[in-house]
Amino acid sequence: METTAASGRRVRIGISGSYGGMNLGDEAILEGILSQIRASVAADVTVFSRNPADTMERHQVERAVSARALTRREIAPQIRELDLFVLGGGGILYDRDAATYLREVTVAHELGVPVILYAISAGPLHSQAARRAVREALNTPAAPVITVRDRLGYRLLEDVGVSTEIHLTADPAFLLEPEELPVAALEAEGVDFSRRLVGFSVREPGPAAPDIRPDEYYRLLANAADYIVERYDAEVLFVPMEKTDVQHSHAVVAHMNNAERAEILRRKYSPRQVLDLMGRFELAVGMRLHFLIFAALRGTPFAALPYASKVSGLLEDLEMEMPPLGSIGIGQLIARIDRSWDARAEIRASIGRRVPALRARAAETNQLLLALLARPKSSPRSDTAERTGYLSPPL
């Protein structure tokens, strides 16, 4: 049943994260969060997005604003009017960008707006400045509700020195349901359904995955793809989860001997459509977290290349083992693919036993959000608000 604020009006919720069409995994997170909110509370939602127009089109929220384009003083009026500020979900607390994402959390604290960190991941956090920013934003008298989506993130926040209570939940994408992706659309992309299909996922190096060496994994995945084509008479389909994945997929295919048996999706699909696609694969081999989450949701056996703790955290939850990307050779990967192929039925059954618990954990985050909404809103910290101009009307 939907609820409203004590005054009877619709509650006002702000959501900030890595949103704006850059990554299908992040859009799946936002879709999961919004579906839970919409099913349980009458709310007007503002998304702090990298691309407000894209967010409005994809998610039909009431408002979207460009947080990165606004100064701290300009963002304050946007936060002051909220009943709740949501940071996350996703892997947003890492060295380069932790302080950027936590800026709005600090402003919300100063304005007395309740804050929930929604199923986040953390790491890498090697920088002392980033670790300090996390501690200072999360260890405050107006303590936020903190939920993390994996045990590795939980442990890292503890190691950084976060003393506020942390709740272990799960990625909101676990709550998505598939939307049919017509076979004709895939055939138009060159996908051959007369053979078995194996899905592949790649990603770029970057601040959230600093240890990736592209040339090494290009050769690694190309050899694995060639083996799958030859050993299982399968077609290989690369599934880009963001635009840069297309470039890296082409680089892998360029290293293949059987490049004519590989296709790369080029058209724009929604997270729910990609989730539907995952159910058509005999096996998935991937690096992207949400590619693997979608495989798990569809019961598709997979071999993961865990480039970051958030992927390792998923494997831990599913009780699956896989060495870090930097320590696996082609022989090891092929051996694991072989075992996964031969044990597809057993792996499917094992995943099927564990996914319901992860879906239940994912739903717990929204219950914590509703409990936080029911609390009385605290007063702004007047000294800080007056000094920064937060209490003055927006110009």
N, C-alpha and C positions, 0 to 999 in steps of 0.2 A: 504494500500500500504506500502511495506517495505521502510524504510529509512536507510541511512548509515551516517557515520561521514562526516563532512564537507570536509575532504580530499578524500572522495570517498571510503575509506576502510571500512571494517566491524568494528562496534564498539565492544569494549571489556568490558564486564560486569561481575562483581564478585557478587556472591550471598552467603551469610553466614546465617546459621541457624542451627536448630537441625535436620540435615539431615544425611542420611547414613543407612536407613533401620531399624532404631530402632522403628519407629512408623508410622503406615499407615496414620494417620492424618497429620503428618509433610510431608510425601511424597506427599499427596494430595495437600498441600499448594505449595510445589515446582513445582508440575505438573501444577497447576493453574498459577503460576507466569511464568513458561517457555512457556506455551501455549500462553499467552498474548504477551510476548516478541517476540516469533518466528513469530507471526502473524503480527507484526507491525514494526520490525526493523531487519536488517541484522546484527547479533551479534555472536561473539564467547563468550561463557559463561564458566566461571570458578566457580565451586561450592566449597566452603569451607565446607568440609564434615567430619563427624566422621568416615565414611567408604568410601573412594574414589572409591574403586572397585565396591561397591554396587551402588553408585550414577551413575557411568559411565554406568553400566549395565541397571539400571532402566530408566535413563533419556536421555541417549545418548548425553550428553553435551560434549563440546570440551575438557574440562579439569576438574579434581577434585583434590583437595589437602587436606591434613589432617591438618587443622588449629590448632587443639589441640596439635599436635605433634611438631609444629614449635615454635621457640622462637619469640619474638617481632622483633628482628633484622632479622630473617629468613623470616618472613611473609612480611616484607616491600617490597622486590622486587616483590612479587606476586601482591601487591596492587598498586605499583607505575605505572605499565603498564596499569592499567584499565582506562577506560573513565567514569565508574560509579561503585560505590560500593553499594550493596543492603544488608541491614540487615533485616532478617525476610523472611516471616511472622511468625506468631505464638506467643505463650506465652513465650517469652524468657527473658523478663525483670522482674526477680523475685530475691528475696534476695540472694540466693546462687550463681547464675550464671550471674547476670546482668553485673558485671564488666568484666567477661570473654568474653561475647558476644560483649561488647562495646570496647574491646581492638582494634579490627580492625577498628572500627569507628574512634577512636582517631588517629590511624596511617593514615587513609585515609585523615582526616582533615589536618594532618601535611604535607602530600604529595600533597595537593591541589586537591585530587580526590573527586568529588561530591558524596554525600551520600544521600540515601533515606531509611527510615525505612518503610518497606513494610507491612502494615496491621498487626501490632503487637498487642499483649495484654500486660498488665503490672499487676504485683502483684502476690503474696503478696510482698510488699515492706515496711517492718517494720524496717529493719536494716538501721541505719543512714549512714553506709558506702555505702550500695547499693543505697540509695536515693541520696547521694552526687555524686556517680559515674554517675548516670543517669543525674543529673543536669549538671555536668561538661562536659559530652560528648555531650549533646544536646543544651546547651546554649553557643554557640561559635560564633565568628565572621563568620566562614564558616558554617553557620547554615544548618543542614540537612533538607531535606523535611521529615516531620513526618506524617505518616498515621497510624491510629489505626483502629482495626476492630470492636470495640464496645465502647459504651458510658462510661462504667465503667472504661475502660483503659484510655479514654480521661480525665475523671475527676481525676483519680489517678495521671497522669502525671502533670496535673495542680496543684494538691495538693502537689506533690513533689517539685514543683518550676520550672517546665519547662516553659519558657516564649516564646520559638520559636513557631510559628504558628503550630497548630495541625489540620490535616484533618481527618474527620470521613469517613472511607470507609467500607469495609467488607472483610471477609475471602476469599482468592483466591479460596478455594475449592468450593465456590458457582458457579464457572464457569465451573466445570467439567460436562462432559456428561457420561452416563453409558456405560460400555462395557459388552456385554452379558456374563453371567455366566451360562454355560450349566447346565440343571437340572441333568444330569447324574453325574456331578462332585459333586453336593450336595447330591444326593442319595448315592453316594459312601462314603460319610461322615456319613451316617445314617439318613439323614433328611427325614422325612415322609411327603410327599406332600398330603396324603389323609386327613390330618387334617389341621386346621388353624395353621399358624405359627406366633409366637411372638418372636421378637428378644430382646436379653438382652446384655448389655455392662457393664463391670466392669473395675476397674483400681486399681493400687497399690497406697499406700501412698507414699509421696515423697516431695521434696522441693517446688514443684508447687501446692501441695495439702496436706499441713501439718496437716490438721484437720481430715483426714480420719482415722477411727478406724475399721480395717478390720473385726474383729470378730462381731462387731455390724452390719455392712452392709452385711456380709455373711448371717446372720440370717434374716435380713430384706428382702433381695432379694430372699432368699430361700423360705420364707413364701409367698412372692408375686408370685413367680413362681409356687408354689404348688396351690395357689388360681387360677391362670390363667389356669393351667392344668385341675383342677376340675370344675371350673365354666364355662369355655368356650370350654372344650374338645379340647384344643390346645396343640401343641408341642412347646417346648421352645428351642430356638437356641441361644447359646452364641457366640458372634462374637468378637474374640480377635482383638484389634487394634494394639497391640504390644505383644512381646513374653511373657512378665510377666503376661499379661491378661489371658493366658491359665491356669497358676497356680491358679490365683484367681477365675477363672471360675470353676475349679474343686473344690475349697473350697466351693463355693456357692452350687454346685450340691451335695456335700457331706452332706450338711445340709437339703436337700430336702427329703420329704417323697415320692415324685414321680420322683425319679432320672431317672427311666427308660424312662421317657417322655422328657428328656433333652439331647441335643447334644451340643458338643463344636467343632467348626470348627478347624481343625488341619493343613490343607494345606495352602500353600502360595497363596494369592490372591492380585491383584492390587487394588488400591483405586477405580478405575472405576468399577471393578467387584463387590466389596463390595457395591458400590452405586447401581448397578443393583439389587443385592440381597435385598437391603432395600425395593425395590418396591414389594417384595413378602410377606412382613409382614402385618398382620392385625393391629399390634400395636408394638411399640418399647418401651422398658424400659431401660434407660441407664444413664451412668455417663460420658462416653467419649464425648468430644465436637464434634468431626467429625462424630461419630456414629449418633449424633443428627442432625448435619448439613445434612448428607446423608439422614436421614429420612425426613427432611424438603424438600430437593430437590425432593424426590420421592413422596411427599404428604402423607407420612405415619404418622398417629397420634402417638404421643409419650408422655410418662411420664418421666421427667428428674429428676435426683438427682444432683443438682448443687453443686459440691464440691469446685468450684472456681469461681472467678468473670467472667472468660471468658464464662462459661456456663450460668451464670446468665445474662450476656450481650446478649447472643443469645436469651434467653427467653424474655428479655426486647424488643429486636428488633421484635420478633414474637408476642409480646403482650400476652405472656403466663405466668401464675403464678405458682410458686413452691417454697415451703420453703426450706431453706438450709438443707443439708443432716443431720446435727447434731440435728435438731429439729423435724424431721419427724419420727413417729412411724408406725408400721405395719398397724394399723387401718386407719391412715390417707392416707398411700400409697395405700392401697387396695381401699379406697373410691375414690381416684383420678383415679386409674386405671379403676374402674367401670364407673366413669363419662366419662373418655376418651373413653372407649369401646362403651358406649351407644351413645356418640356424635361423633363417628368416621367421619361421613359424614360432620358434621359442622366443625370439627377441620381441616379436609382435605381442605375444602373450605377456611377456615380462613388462613391456611398456604399458600395456593395457591395464595391468594391475596397479601401476604406480601413478598414472595420469589422473585418475579420479581424486586422489589425495592432493595433488598439485592444483587441480581446479577448485577444490574446496578451500585450500589455503589462499588462492588468488581472490576468492570471494570474501575472505575475512577482512581484507583491506578496506573494502567499502563499509563494512560494519563498524570498523574503527573510525572511519570518516563520519558516519552518521552519529556516533557517540560524541565525537568532537564538536559537531554542529550543535548538539543539544546542550553543550556547556555555555554558561554565560560568557559573553565577550568581555575581555579585560580592557582596562582603560589604556589609552596611549601613554607612552613615556613622554610626559610633557616637556621635559628638559631637552631631549633630543629632537622632538617634533618642532618645538619652537625654534631651535637653533638651525634646523634644516629647512624650515618653512613648510613642514608637512601639514600644519594646522591651518595655514592660510588658504583661502579659496584658490583653485587653479586659475591661472591667467587666461 
